[in-house]
Amino acid sequence: MRTYLDFEKPVADLEAKVDELRALELNGESVSIGEELTRLEAKATKALSDLYAGLTPWQKTQVARHPQRPHFNDYITHLVTDFTPLAGDRAFGEDQAIVGGFGRFQGRSICVIGQEKGSDTDSRIKHNFGMARPEGYRKAARLMELADRFDVPVLSLVDTAGAFPGVDAEERGQAQAIAHSIDVCLGIGVPNIAVIIGEGGSGGAIAIASCNKVLMLEHAIYTVASPEASASILWRESGRAEDAATNMKITAQDLLRFGIIDTIIPEPAGGAHRDRDRILSATGDAIGAALGDLASFDREAIKMARAEKFLAMGRRI
C-alpha cells in the first residue's frame, strides 16, 4: 500500500476515488465509468504535479524521509553487479549502519559506500536507522584507502539523519573517526562521486561526501543538522523545525545555487518512491556521466580539482 504524507491528503482523496472506480471496472459493473475514470486520473495526476512543483523545504524534508523511498540496498541491487560487501574497521568491530564493498558499475570496478536505514522494524534496528558509530566511519575510510591503492573509483550513497549521538560512540572517538574519514575522502587520488539519495545530515553525511562530484536527488535534503535539532539549538523549541528548514537552505535547488552540489537528479512527480525503477536508472545515468567527466584526470589532477571545489565554497565574488 502507498503511504501518503500529511500534505498529500488532497491527492490521496483523488487517488482513493480512482482506485474505487478501477475496482468497479474490474468487477464488471454495468454502469459505464470509463470516462469518469479517465477524468479523475488526469485530475489526480495534475494535482500531484502541481503539489510537487511547489514543495516547501519542510515538505521536501518529509519526502526525503518517506518510508518507501529507495534506500542504499535498492541502488546496489539495480546499479551494481557482483557486489561483495566487506565488514569491520580492523579496530573495534562491524557497524551495519554503513555498508560498503566492491562491485562493477557499467562494466568497471567500483567501491561503493553508503548508509542503509532499513525498510522494516528488524532491518532498521539492524542498521541503526542509518546512523553510524565510529567503527562505521573507520570502515568507510579503510575501504576508500583500499580503493585508492587499487585505482578503483569510489561511489558514496548518502542517506542519514546524522552520526549516532550515543555515549558509546563518543567514548570510541566519534569526532575523530568522522574527521579521519573526511581527510581520506579528500585525499585519495581516484575519482569519488557522492549522491545524496535521501537525508544528508551533519558530519555523518560529509564524512563520505567530500567528493569530486556531489549529486543530489531533487527532493533530498543536505544540512549541517536536522531541522528539529537546529530549531532546538536556535530557539530551544523543536516544534519550529519548519522555520529552521526554511531558513537553513537545505534543498537541492538552493545548494546547487550556492555551489555546494554539482547536479540535481530529477525525481518522478510524487517523489522517488512513486517510480523506483525510473529514479534508480536516472541516478545510474548521472553517476556514469559524472565518472565520465573525471575519466581523463590523473591522480594529482583529481586531488587538485577536489581541493579547489571545497576551497571555493563560501567565497564572495
N, C-alpha and C positions, 0 to 999 in steps of 0.2 A: 504493500500500500504506500501511496505517496504521502509524505509528511509535509504539511503546509506551515509556513511561518505566520506569525500573528498578522503581519501587514499584508499577507496574501489572501485574506479572507474573501474579498470580492471575487478573486479568481477561483478560489476553492468552491464558492457557491455556484459559479457558472459551470465549472467542470463537473460538479456533482450532478447538475441537471443534464449535462451532456451524457454522463455515464448512465443515468436513468433512461434516457431516450435510446441509447445503444442497447441496453438490456431489453427494452420493449421490442426493438427491431429484431434482436436475436431470437426472441420468444415468438416471433411471427404474428405480432399484433396486427389486426386488420386495418387499424387506423393508419393512414399514410403520414409518416413522421419524417420522411427523408428531407423535405425542405426545411422543416423546423430544426432538425439536427444540424444541417449544414450552416444555418444561420447562427445557431448557438455556438458551434465550433469556431466559426470565424470571429464571433464576439469574444469568446474566451481567449483565443489566440491574440487578438488585438489588445485586450485588457492586460494580458501578461506582458506583451511587448512594451506597452505604454508604461506599465508599472516599473519594469526593469530598466527602462531608458532614463528614469529619474530617481534612482535609489539614493538615499542619504548615506553618509558614511556609517551610521549606526545600522542601517538596514543591510549594507554590504558586510558589516561585521557578522550579522546573523546568518547571511548567506554563506560566508566563509566557514562558519561553524556548523553548517547544516549536517545532520547526522547521516544523510545519504550521499554526501559529496564524496567523489572518488578520493581514496587515500593512497599512500605510498605503494602498498601491495598491488593495487589496481593498475598503477602506472607500470610497475615492474612486469606484471603479467602481460600487459598489452604491448610494451615497447622493448623489453629486454629479453633476449633468448639466452639459454644456458646460464641463467643467473645462479651463482654459487655464493651464498651468504657466508661471511666469516664472523667469528664471535670473539669477544674478550678484549680487554685492554692490556693484557700481559702485566697487570699490576694488582688489580683487585678482583675483577670478575666481569660478567657479562651484563649489559644493560640493553633490554629489548625495546626501549623507547626509541633508540636509534638502530636502524637496520642498515647493514652495509655489506657489500661484496663486489664480485666481478662477474661480468657477463658480456654479451655482444649487443651492440646497438647499431642498426643499419649496416651490419656486416663487419663492424670493427669492435675491438676490445674496448671496454669502458668500465670504470669504477663507479658504482652508484652508492650514495649515502643519503639517508633521509629519515625523518621521523614518521613513525606509524602510530596513529591514535587508536586504532582498533575500531571494529564495526558493531560489536555487541558487548554485553557486560563482561564476559570472560576475557575477550581479546583486549578490551580497554584496560582491564586490570593488569593483564599480562604485559601490555606495552606502556603502562602507567600514563595513559592518555596522551602519549607523545612527549611527555616531559622528562628529559634525560637527567641522569645523575652524572657525576664526574667521569665515571668509567665509560659512559656513552660517548662523551666528547674525546676521551683519550683513545677510544676505539676508532672514532672518526679520523683523528689525527694520524693514527697508525696506518689506516687504510689509505689516506692521502699520501703519506710518505712512501708506502708500498707502490702506489700508482706512479708516483714521481720516479721511483727507482727503475720501473719497467716501461716508462714513457707511455703511460696509458692516461687518457683524459679522464676528468672527474666530473660527474653529474651529481648535484645535490638537489633533493626534493624536500622543500621546507614546508612543514605543517605542524606548528607547535604553539601553544599559548605562552611558552617560555620554558626555561630550565627549571627543574624541580627545586622548590624552595625549602625543602625539609632540612632538619638539623643534621641528619646523617650525611646529606650531600655537602653541606657546609663543612662538616668535620673532615670530609675526604678531599676538600680543596676544589669546590665547585668553580670559584672565580678563576683560579689558576688553570684549571682544565679548559675552561672556555677561552681564556686568553691564549693558551698554547694552541688550541685548535684554530683560532683566528690567525695566529702567527704562521702556522703551517699552511693554512688556506692561502694566505697572501704570498707565501714564499716559494711554493712549488713551481717547477719550470714547465709544467704541462698545462694545456688549456683546462679551465674549470668553468662550468656553467651551473648556475643556481636557478631553480624555478620555485617561486612562491605559489604553492598549489592551494593553500587554504589560509591558515594563520601564519604570519611570520612575526613571532613575538620575541622581543627583547634580545638579550645575549644568546638565548637558546637558538635563535634563528641565525644571527650574524656569525655564530661560531662555524657554520658550514656554508654561509652565503657570501663570504668575502671573495667573490669570484670575478673573472674577466667579464662575464656577461651575467646579468641578473634579469631573468624573465619573470613575468607575473601574470597570473590569470586575472581576467577583467574584474571579477568580484572578490578577489582575495584581499587581505589586508597585511600591511607590513609596518610595524610600530615598535617604538622603544619600550613600551609597556602596554598591557591590555587597557582598554578604555576604563574598565572597572578599577584597576589598580591606579591608573592616572587620576581618576576622579577622587579616589581615597586620599591620594597624596596632595592634590591641588586644593580640594575643597573639603577634605575629610568626610566625604559623602559618596559612597559607591553608586548611589542612585542617580548620580549625574553623569553616568557613563556615556549617555547620548551626547551631552555637551562636550565631553572630552574627545569622543570620536570625531566630532565635527571640527574641533579646533586643532587637533593633532596632525591633520593632513595625512591620513593613513591609507588612502585609496590608491589604486594603481594609476589613476589619471593624475592625481597630484604628484605622486612620486616620479612619474615619467617627466613631468614638467620641471621638477627640481633636479633631475639628473641622477636620482638615486637608483632607478631601474633603467633598463635599456629597451625593453619590449613589453607590450601588453598583448596577451593571447586572448582573443575574443571568446566569450562563453555563449552557449546557446541561450535563447530567451528563457528566463526562469532559472538560470544557473547551471553549473556543470553537471549537477545530479539529474537534470532533465534529459540529457543525451550524452551518456557516459562515453560511448564509442567515438562520438564526434569530438569531444574535448580531448580524449586521450590521443586521437590521431592528430589533432591540431597541435597539441603540445609536442608530440614527436617531431612534427614538421618544423616547429620553431626551434627545438633543440638541435636538429640537424642543420638548420640554417646558421645558427649561432656557432656551432663547431666548424662549419664550413668557412665562416668569416675569419677564424683563427688558424686555419689549416696551414697557411703559408708562413706563420710566425715561428722563429726559432725560440729556444728556451729563454734567452735573455730578453727578446722582444716581448714574450709572453709576460714575464715578470714586470717589465717596464710599463707595458700597457695597463696592467692591473694596478700598479702603484699610481700611475697618472690618473686613472679613473677615480680612485678613492681620495687622492690628494686634491682633486678638482672639486669635490663635493663641498658645498658651503661657501665657495668663493664668490665674491661680488664682482660682477663685470661692469 
